[in-house]
């Protein structure tokens, strides 16, 4: 009798599970159909408002790159001179990215510590500090840069401030998630002997999260190099400003544009390789030198 009752319960559970699975599949199918319909409607709307139409312009998508490469190939003898000429602008771009990353690292660290439960100096203000990071992360760098250029004028300073603000929000969010996994025993021990909040964070928390902080900061530095180059298009200095000028002059300046593209590509690859090695070394220690991952 007991076996029959148990078998009946198993059958009921199996039936309910199969019904739940079918409902989930139905809901997923409905969501997929809605998503595809929205994508199609959005594409049609964008294509109808586009001046030339997507399908008419897609056949000419490689015309401009071919024109740039063709002119660069014709003037290939001038390439080394162009590379040297635009090197100071590249250094300015790297300086913008490095300064903004450093400022964002420091500010993001402070905000992350102030917005982590169990570590916060003022627990009631955790929500405020988190909203500050959300605001800094939500506003695109180019919007902040445009406002600052209007106020401060063109140059590298608006770009540095804009990228630093966005970096503060992005790194603060990542750092706060890392802080959730720290051990509170060192902090409690330091608190018991009368250490200040800053001493508790510096001696009890930073040694635990330091490698992760530096790893995220290096990754953000790569992103900021690209961001500083993009902001040059709106007059924020750096190599992006030179690229905009070269492309705006059109035919006759495309060899300089190609040289700038090459400089950007080589720089990003080099920074990616160096930061990748440093991140692996920080994450895996001496095993990264030997090419061994745990």
Protein Blocks (a to p, Z undefined) as FASTA:
>chain_A
ZZmmmmmmmmmmmmmmmmmmmmmmmmmmmmmmmmmmmmmmmmmmmmmmpmnopklmmmmm
mmmmmmmmmmmmmmmmmmmmmmmmmmmmmmmmmmmmmmmmmmmmmmmmmmmmmmcghjam
blmlmmmmmmmmmmmmmpcfklmmmmmmmmnogajklmmmmmmmmmmmmmmmmmmmmmmm
pcfklmmmmmmnopafklmmmmmmmmmmmmmmmmmmmmmmmmmmmmmmmmmmnongpjkl
mmmmmmmnmgoilmmmmmmmmmmmmmmmmmmmmmmmmmmmmmnommlmnopaZZ
